[in-house]
Amino acid sequence: MDSKELTQYVADLKPEKAIWINNSARPATSGETFPVIDPATASPITDVSSGTAADASAALDAAASAQPGWAARTPRERAEILRRAWELMIASSKELASLMSWENGKAYTDSLGEASYAAEFFRWFSEEAVRSDGDYAIPPAGGSRTLVTARPVGVCALITPWNFPAAMATRKIAPALAAGNAVVLKPASETPLTALAIMRILKEAGVPDGVVNLVPSRHSAEISNTWLSDPRVRLVSFTGSTPVGRTLLGLAAPRVVNTAMELGGNAAFIVGATADVDAAVEGLVVAKFRNGGQACTAANRIYLHKDIKEEFTQKLCQRVTALKVGAGLDPETEIGTVVNEKAKTRMNELLSSALNQGAKVRAQAALPQDLAGYFVAPTVIEVPRADSPLLQNEIFGPLAPIKEYSDEDELLKMVNGTEMGLASYVYGDLNWALHIAERIEAGMIGVNRGLVSDPAAPFGGVKQSGIGRESAREGMREFQEVQYFSLDW
Ligand code: NAD
């Protein structure tokens, strides 16, 4: 897609009418808009409607009206609509990928991968929609029968981040719809255009009016307060940072609203003495630099056994120095930008404070000289102290801190010494790697593999990384309530 076609594609999305209710686009009731910025040039792409409490309520009215009719559709009807959404999303994956690279800044190849990953949730949950089962049992004392089944939870409020603007939306919309729920969605204000494109795909796929509604807004709290104080909302499903997750849990408490929280990470990447060093380096390049390091599952702390540390570091440094950083839309780019000026400043501050505490830069990729955007150089940093800010905080960018270890107990103390527990990675011979993996406090562990996300596998964390699971069968259950019937016998 050239820049003229992309500009036309965005104009056709009608961003000035980005409030999507009952399958039709409208401006915000206040008339307010906010700019979406191209992170590669720091210049505006377009203005998007900024919803208010009135728009949030109107979206909820539509969802509440659509809920009973959608729940009453047969599982097969819901499945066929979702399957069609998968087909349409695959057919438009190049346009979607260009759009994501433009508003998010990520490399086009990353965006293309995300488009197909995001679409896959529609296919997976179209298959899951018709497999919702139940139980029939004879209680120990007899005299009755127990029938257990699942029903839709009810209207769901979905709130998504900017780092995977398509996949984080479809990972919630697909199971919610498969289970028979209507939804209201607030996308991140950095990336509302991708969400708007998904609305059009869902309409074309045959999703009935009111089943999926979208309220982009620069006033996030106003939207979530409106939804969470309304008794018609039965579940809030959030992906984003732990602090915002805490706020939403607080808002959900008074009415005991169901919550599904996919929050921050601080993944350890462990390379043991018996690891295949070349495979581990390649695994790390994926786990650390995919999406420019802006993934909740991104390798955040790299622990290297002393016996392989120098070989691994030298090979990693060679790979990192050669990474091509540039505008996401440039087909040669391997690493795009970080999302905004604030993220870039944060990276620079984290790096300087680590350097002030004795860390050393081992390698750095070159930055493009001709672009004014939010570029941060992929950097390998050797960190001598376990309490370095680079190891203690979720970096969410292309900085790769490495720390040597020699003893397993010392290693596990460092690995588990965090309040986060989303993902981690272990490289080494299988016996050893599993022995370590089982002792890691995290929801997902890559064993000799730098990627854990899969629509067919339960995604989620322990400790302050969240509550509940997305994807897979577990992801569908989040959007269902168990109901049981006690039958006289
Ligand atoms: P964020 O928490 O700042 O924003 C996420 C969403 O919440 C956005 O839509 C934002 O507009 C909205 N929001 C912000 N403040 C709000 C408020 N007071 N009330 C209601 N909504 C509010 O997170 P981010 O910066 O967009 O994303 C990065 C974070 O998300 C990282 O911590 C990352 O680890 C996490 N994340 C987690 C997963 C996961 O599956 N566990 C996946 C992707 C990202």
Residues whose N, C-alpha, C, O or C-beta is under 5 A from the ligand:
A	BS01	NAD	I159 T160 P161 W162 K186 P187 A188 S189 S220 A221 S224 T239 G240 S241 T242 V244 E262 L263 G264 G265 C296 S465
